Amino acid sequence: MSPFALIDNLEHLLNPFTQFDQYVVTLVDDHPHLLEKDYRRDLQLALCFIYSYNGSQATFNSYRREVERLLLWSWEINKKPVTSLRREDIEAFVHFCVSPPKNWIGLKNVARFINKQGQRVNNEEWRPFVANVSKLGFSNGQKPDIKSYTLSQAAIRAIFSILSSFYGFLIQEEAVQHNPVATIRQKSKFIKKEVTRKQIRRISNLQWDYVLETAELLAEEEPETHERTLFILNALLGMYLRISELVADERSAPIMGDFIRDSDGHWWFKVLSKGNKERLVAVSDDMLAALKRYRRFRNLPELPTVAEQTALIPKNRGKGAMTSTRQIRNIVQFCFDSAYRRMCDDGMHSDAEDLKVATVHWLRHTGISEDVKIRPKEHVREDAGHASMATTDRYIDTEYRERHASGRKKTLKPI
């Protein structure tokens, strides 16, 4: 039997601190375990933990995914409440996540619950794990296959990180006495140690020139649609923005008034970034010119006024700010695909290859990588919102250039 979801979307989730019993009533038919005290306690603790992250939809979703999987595995497979798990149980759970049974794997992301006759009911198509294909594989017509399901190193690290936080919460609530995740985290055989610094995934300057020129051509042909496209691309690269920092969500709604001029006449862009931390990004002359162009198109004064409430990225249809990160991805992907075709038409097939696998986040990487060559890395760190200088140092690739320059002199016939 395939497992049923436990935790609904944030907008449908009742407050577990005050309305837990009402929520459980809707789940008992699919989860008879909840008739038992220990399992009810498991769920209430899990809901209280996850609900505390309701300030960020992305964080809530990530924590819900990992904790929900643990609950389902612990109840359905391990036959124990989560509060009784030990180190060997967590290890068994991670092994399970690396290779789950076929009936726990889906081929697409679907809603956990659906509306039926005015009630929220389990969606029978939902599965805790989803088989995916790479961006390149998808463009080549490859389809998801349960047999090819894999768990990335990043996903395994997320399991350890989130579940360790969960058990830390359980300790605070005096539901458990120790953290079974912490005892295996440092010597886990699941996480591969990197022997060298990973190279940053970015597009080349030539590829960016084509992407930007493509957006400019699109803006000339269809300004009503693509002047916004051009501004989005410039903002992602020119201010190192994350995709979530361009759209409105429950935490914030980026507005034109977030562009601020200081007493010296310098322009900054205020961003609410990860961890609900505000940062100021220095706005370059080129970025300011891009902003002016975009505002002229929108029939606004060239520069924002103090506390201007105009949405930074509006919907093409309807009113208000864009709220979909998926829409941003589709916009950027369209430009990547169009630029790829133009490069191939110009006979640069090999130079264009990275655009087939590039993602929106590569634009942030590209902007940081270029700026760290010419600006003090402390300044780049502040603009990027990196928590530590070590993160910014990853973008400095002088070491790779020197290493490869010396490596090119190696011969296949030692003297």
C-alpha positions in Angstrom: 0.0 0.0 0.0 1.3 3.5 -0.9 1.6 6.0 2.0 -0.7 8.9 2.4 0.4 12.5 3.1 0.2 13.9 6.7 0.9 17.6 6.4 -1.1 19.9 4.2 0.0 23.2 2.6 0.6 26.1 4.9 -2.6 27.9 3.8 -4.7 24.9 4.8 -2.8 23.8 7.9 -4.6 24.5 11.2 -2.6 26.0 14.0 -1.2 22.8 15.7 -0.8 24.7 19.0 -4.6 25.4 19.3 -6.4 23.3 16.7 -4.5 20.0 16.6 -7.5 17.8 17.5 -9.5 19.3 14.6 -6.7 18.6 12.2 -6.2 14.9 13.3 -9.9 14.2 12.6 -9.3 14.7 8.9 -6.3 12.2 8.9 -7.5 9.2 11.1 -9.1 7.3 8.3 -5.8 7.1 6.3 -3.6 6.9 9.4 -5.2 4.7 12.1 -1.9 5.0 14.0 -3.1 8.4 15.2 -5.6 6.6 17.4 -2.6 5.7 19.6 -1.2 8.3 22.0 2.4 8.0 21.0 1.8 8.6 17.3 -0.6 11.5 18.0 2.2 13.0 20.1 4.7 12.5 17.2 2.4 14.3 14.8 1.7 17.2 17.1 5.4 17.8 17.8 6.2 17.6 14.1 3.5 20.0 13.2 4.5 22.5 15.9 8.2 22.3 14.7 7.3 22.8 11.0 4.7 25.5 11.7 7.3 27.6 13.4 8.8 28.0 9.9 5.7 29.6 8.4 7.5 32.8 7.7 9.2 31.3 4.6 7.3 29.0 2.2 10.5 27.5 0.8 11.8 26.6 4.3 8.5 25.3 5.4 8.3 23.0 2.3 11.8 21.7 2.9 11.3 20.9 6.6 7.8 19.4 5.9 9.3 17.1 3.3 12.0 15.6 5.5 10.0 15.4 8.7 6.9 13.9 6.9 9.1 11.2 5.3 10.5 10.3 8.7 7.1 10.1 10.3 5.7 7.9 7.5 8.7 5.6 7.5 8.8 5.3 11.3 5.2 4.4 11.5 4.7 2.3 8.4 8.0 0.6 8.0 9.8 0.7 11.4 6.6 0.4 13.5 7.9 2.8 16.1 7.0 6.4 17.1 9.6 8.9 16.1 10.3 9.8 19.7 11.7 6.3 20.3 14.2 6.2 17.4 17.9 5.6 18.0 21.0 6.1 15.9 20.7 2.8 14.1 17.1 3.7 13.2 18.1 6.9 11.6 20.8 5.1 9.6 18.2 2.7 8.4 15.9 5.6 7.5 18.7 7.2 5.4 19.3 3.8 3.6 15.6 3.7 2.9 15.6 7.3 1.4 18.5 6.3 -0.8 16.6 3.4 -2.2 12.8 3.6 -1.3 10.3 1.0 -2.6 8.7 1.7 -5.9 5.3 2.4 -4.4 6.8 5.3 -2.4 8.1 7.0 -5.6 6.1 9.2 -8.0 6.9 10.4 -11.5 5.8 14.0 -10.9 5.1 16.5 -8.2 1.5 16.6 -7.2 -0.5 18.2 -4.4 -0.6 16.2 -1.1 -4.3 17.0 -0.5 -7.1 18.0 -2.9 -10.5 19.6 -2.4 -13.5 17.2 -2.6 -17.0 18.2 -1.7 -15.7 21.0 0.5 -13.2 18.8 2.4 -9.4 18.4 2.1 -8.7 14.7 1.3 -5.6 12.8 0.5 -4.4 12.8 -3.1 -3.9 9.2 -4.0 -1.3 10.2 -6.7 1.0 11.8 -4.1 4.2 10.0 -3.2 6.9 11.0 -0.6 9.7 10.7 -3.2 9.7 11.8 -6.9 11.9 10.6 -9.7 13.2 13.4 -11.8 15.3 13.9 -15.0 18.0 16.4 -15.5 17.3 19.6 -17.5 19.4 18.3 -20.4 17.6 14.9 -20.3 14.2 16.6 -20.3 15.2 18.7 -23.3 16.3 15.5 -25.1 12.9 13.9 -24.5 13.9 11.7 -21.5 11.0 10.9 -19.1 11.1 10.2 -15.4 11.6 6.6 -14.5 11.1 5.0 -11.0 14.0 2.6 -11.7 16.4 5.5 -12.2 15.5 7.3 -8.9 18.5 8.7 -7.1 19.1 10.8 -4.1 21.7 13.6 -4.5 24.4 14.5 -2.0 22.6 17.8 -1.4 19.4 15.9 -0.5 21.2 13.6 1.9 22.8 16.6 3.6 19.4 18.1 3.9 18.1 15.0 5.6 20.8 15.2 8.3 20.6 18.9 8.8 16.8 19.2 9.0 16.3 16.0 11.1 19.0 17.1 13.5 17.1 20.4 14.0 13.9 18.5 14.5 15.5 16.3 17.3 17.0 19.5 18.8 13.4 20.8 19.0 12.2 17.5 20.6 14.9 17.8 23.2 13.7 21.3 24.1 10.2 20.0 24.4 11.5 17.2 26.6 10.0 14.6 24.3 13.4 12.8 23.8 16.7 12.8 25.8 19.2 12.7 23.0 19.6 13.6 19.3 20.1 10.3 17.4 21.1 12.3 14.2 23.9 14.2 15.8 25.7 11.0 16.9 26.1 9.8 13.3 26.4 13.1 11.4 30.2 13.6 11.6 31.1 10.0 10.6 28.3 9.3 8.3 29.1 7.0 5.4 26.3 8.5 3.4 27.9 11.9 2.7 30.9 12.1 0.4 33.7 14.4 1.6 34.8 16.8 -1.1 38.6 16.6 -1.6 38.8 19.9 -3.4 36.8 23.1 -3.8 33.9 22.7 -6.2 33.9 24.9 -9.2 31.1 27.4 -9.5 28.5 26.7 -12.2 28.1 29.7 -14.3 27.7 30.8 -17.9 30.5 32.3 -19.9 30.8 35.9 -20.9 30.1 35.0 -24.5 26.9 33.1 -23.5 25.8 36.0 -21.4 26.3 38.4 -24.3 24.0 36.2 -26.4 21.4 35.8 -23.6 21.3 39.6 -23.1 21.2 40.4 -26.8 18.4 37.9 -27.2 16.4 39.6 -24.4 17.0 43.0 -26.1 15.8 41.7 -29.4 12.7 40.1 -27.8 12.0 43.4 -26.0 12.1 45.3 -29.4 9.8 42.8 -31.0 7.3 42.4 -28.1 7.9 45.1 -25.5 4.7 44.4 -23.7 6.0 41.0 -22.7 9.8 41.2 -22.9 10.8 44.6 -21.4 10.1 42.8 -18.2 12.1 39.8 -19.3 15.1 42.1 -20.0 14.9 43.7 -16.6 14.6 40.4 -14.8 17.8 39.1 -16.5 19.7 42.3 -15.7 18.6 42.2 -12.0 19.5 38.5 -11.6 23.0 39.0 -12.9 23.7 42.6 -12.1 22.6 42.4 -8.4 23.2 38.7 -7.8 19.6 38.2 -6.8 18.2 34.8 -5.9 15.0 34.0 -7.8 13.0 34.2 -4.5 14.1 37.7 -4.0 12.3 38.9 -7.1 8.8 37.6 -6.4 6.3 38.5 -3.7 5.6 35.9 -1.0 4.3 35.8 2.6 7.5 37.5 3.8 7.9 40.4 1.5 6.8 41.9 -1.8 9.7 43.6 -3.7 8.7 47.2 -4.7 10.3 50.0 -6.6 10.7 51.8 -3.3 13.4 49.2 -2.4 15.7 51.2 -4.7 17.1 53.8 -2.3 19.4 56.8 -2.9 21.7 57.8 -0.1 22.9 61.2 0.9 25.8 60.9 -1.5 23.5 60.3 -4.4 24.5 56.6 -4.6 21.8 54.0 -5.3 21.2 50.8 -3.4 18.7 48.0 -3.6 17.2 46.6 -0.4 16.7 42.9 -0.4 15.1 40.5 2.2 17.3 37.5 1.8 17.6 34.0 3.4 17.0 33.9 7.1 14.8 37.0 6.9 17.9 39.2 6.9 17.9 42.5 5.0 20.9 43.5 2.9 21.7 46.4 0.7 23.1 45.8 -2.8 25.2 48.4 -4.5 23.4 49.4 -7.8 25.9 49.9 -10.6 25.6 52.6 -13.3 24.6 49.9 -15.9 22.0 48.5 -13.5 20.6 52.0 -12.9 20.4 52.5 -16.7 18.5 49.2 -17.0 16.1 50.4 -14.2 15.4 53.7 -16.0 14.7 51.9 -19.3 12.2 49.6 -17.5 10.5 52.4 -15.7 10.1 54.5 -18.9 8.4 51.5 -20.5 6.0 51.3 -17.5 5.3 55.0 -17.8 6.9 55.8 -14.5 9.4 58.6 -13.7 12.9 57.5 -14.5 13.9 57.0 -10.9 11.8 55.7 -8.0 10.5 58.0 -5.3 10.9 57.5 -1.6 8.8 54.6 -0.4 7.2 54.1 -3.8 4.9 51.1 -3.6 4.8 50.1 -7.3 5.5 46.3 -7.7 9.0 45.6 -8.9 8.0 42.7 -11.1 4.3 42.9 -12.0 2.1 40.2 -13.4 1.6 40.5 -17.2 -2.1 39.8 -16.6 -4.0 41.1 -13.7 -2.9 43.3 -10.9 -0.2 43.1 -8.3 3.3 41.6 -8.1 4.5 38.4 -9.6 4.3 35.6 -7.0 5.5 32.6 -9.0 9.2 31.6 -9.0 8.3 29.0 -11.7 7.2 31.9 -14.0 10.6 33.5 -13.5 12.3 30.2 -14.4 10.2 29.9 -17.5 11.1 33.4 -18.6 14.8 32.9 -18.1 14.7 29.4 -19.7 13.0 30.8 -22.8 15.9 33.3 -23.2 18.5 30.5 -22.6 16.9 28.3 -25.2 16.6 31.2 -27.7 20.2 32.2 -27.1 21.4 28.6 -27.6 19.7 28.4 -30.9 21.2 31.7 -32.1 24.7 30.6 -31.0 24.2 27.3 -32.9 23.0 29.2 -36.0 26.2 31.3 -35.7 28.3 28.1 -35.8 29.2 28.0 -32.1 27.7 24.7 -31.0 30.4 23.8 -28.5 30.4 27.3 -27.0 26.6 27.1 -26.5 26.5 23.8 -24.7 26.3 25.1 -21.1 23.1 26.9 -22.0 21.3 23.6 -22.3 21.9 22.8 -18.6 22.1 26.3 -17.1 19.6 27.3 -14.5 18.4 30.7 -13.2 20.8 30.5 -10.2 23.8 30.4 -12.6 23.2 34.1 -13.3 23.8 34.9 -9.7 27.0 32.8 -9.8 28.1 34.5 -13.0 27.6 38.0 -11.6 29.5 37.2 -8.4 32.3 35.4 -10.3 32.9 38.4 -12.6 32.7 41.1 -9.8 35.1 39.3 -7.5 37.8 39.7 -10.1 37.7 43.5 -10.0 36.1 44.4 -6.6 37.2 43.9 -3.0 35.8 40.5 -2.0 34.5 42.1 1.2 32.2 44.3 -0.9 31.1 41.4 -3.0 30.3 39.4 0.1 28.0 42.1 1.4 26.2 42.6 -1.9 25.8 38.8 -2.3 24.6 38.3 1.3 27.1 35.5 2.0 27.2 34.4 5.6 30.9 34.0 5.6 33.9 35.1 3.5 34.6 31.4 2.8 31.5 31.3 0.6 32.7 34.3 -1.4 36.2 32.8 -1.7 34.7 29.9 -3.7 34.1 32.3 -6.5 37.8 33.3 -6.8 39.2 30.9 -9.4 42.7 32.3 -9.7 44.0 29.0 -8.1 42.3 27.0 -10.8 43.8 29.1 -13.6 47.3 28.8 -12.2 46.9 25.1 -11.5 45.7 24.4 -15.0 48.5 26.6 -16.5 51.1 24.4 -14.8 49.2 21.2 -15.6 49.3 21.9 -19.3 53.0 21.5 -19.3 52.8 17.8 -18.2 53.9 15.4 -20.9 52.9 11.9 -21.8 56.6 11.0 -22.3 58.4 11.9 -19.1 62.0 13.1 -19.7 
